[in-house]
């Protein structure tokens, strides 16, 4: 269908509703929901020199507010409205980058718990580089959305921020693992199955396509068809299934207590699952 016909059909669909909102009505309505996200975006804009920004507290609040505003805009037809569509895209970008950055910070905070094989320094350096890039993306996305708030006249006057600056508040150590471990019958079969599935997945074509670096010849294949969301979802679901299997039958068992390699296996599975979730 030509673009002109597509837009006509969208307009015809909108007229099928019993009441068409006036722009000033929707503007007044949305103004009630923008102060919080505007405050958070201003915090991001003003945190360019803070080494502790962003923190997970900030990102969780930003994601919640961006989700609420996006759902309000979508629920009132913003995706098919000429004025409000750029606004909707702006808040969607804030929502996406806040979710992705939160996941990466989750991985960075839990690197020691994954008990990975081999040196972790390269993974730590790579994670730090990714966080730095995402930090700039968050600041840029929030700055762009502040411009959309101004353009659509739904930005409240700036006041004192209600969000305290991100600060490093780390508590070293872990609570004692004093829960009684459970005994699971025939757990050895489950461990063998889990390890076998993990090894089989590492050789799977979909997994190789997603997780392995392409060769120089293979880079040309990415031009006509980038890594697809479908393939990423398949790989993510497979590793999620392995993680769930471990947590159901092996986690907190007497065998896990006796064999630390099982926790290492779980750490590798969990890390790959989180990385696929971020990429997706």
C-alpha positions, 0 to 999 in steps of 0.5 A, a space after each residue: 500500500 502506498 504511504 499516502 493510502 496508508 495515512 488515509 486509512 489511519 485517518 479513517 480508522 481514527 474517525 471511527 471513534 465516537 470522540 476525537 480529542 482536541 490537542 489542547 485537551 490532551 495537552 492539559 491531560 498529559 501535563 499531569 503526568 510529565 513533572 516526574 519524568 521531566 525532573 528525571 531527565 533534567 537530573 540526567 542532563 545535569 549529571 554529565 560530570 558525575 562518575 556515579 551516574 547512572 545508578 539503578 535507582 535512577 534508571 528504575 524510576 526513569 523506566 517506570 515514568 517513561 513507560 507510563 507516559 508512553 502508554 498514555 500517548 499510545 492509548 490516545 492515538 499518539 502513534 498515528 498523530 503527526 504532532 505527538 509521534 516524535 514525542 512518543 518516539 522520544 519517550 520510547 528511546 528513554 524507556 529503551 535505554 533505561 532498561 538496557 542500561 539497568 540490565 548492564 549495571 545488573 551484570 556489572 554488579 554481579 560479575 563476582 557471583 557468576 563465578 566465571 572460568 578464566 580471568 574476568 578483567 577483559 569482561 570487566 573492561 568491556 562492561 565498563 566501556 558499554 556502561 560509558 557508552 550507554 551513559 552518554 546515550 541516556 543523557 542524549 535521549 533525556 536531552 532530546 525528550 526535554 526538547 519534545 516536552 518543550 515542543 509539545 508544551 507539556 514541560 513543567 517549570 523547573 524546580 528543585 530536583 526530587 531525585 537525590 544524586 546517584 552515590 556509591 552506597 556499597 555494602 561489602 559481604 553477603 548474608 550467611 548462607 544458613 538455610 538448610 539445603 534440600 536433597 533431590 532424588 535423581 539429581 545426577 540425571 538433571 545435571 548431566 542433561 543440563 551440562 549436555 544441553 549447554 554444550 549442545 547449545 554452544 555448537 548450535 547454528 543460531 547460537 553461533 550466529 548470535 554469540 560469535 564474532 563474524 569473520 571478515 568474509 561473514 561481515 558481508 552477510 550482515 549487510 542484507 540481513 542484520 542479526 534478527 530479533 527472531 534468532 535472538 529471542 530463540 537463543 534467549 529462550 533456550 538459555 532462560 530454559 536452562 537457567 530455570 531448569 537449574 533453579 528448579 532442581 539444582 539450586 540450594 541442593 546438597 549436590 550444589 553445596 558439594 560441587 562449586 562447578 555447578 554454580 559456575 555452570 549456572 553463572 555462564 548460563 545466566 550471563 549469556 541469558 542476560 546478554 541476549 536479553 539486552 541485545 533483544 
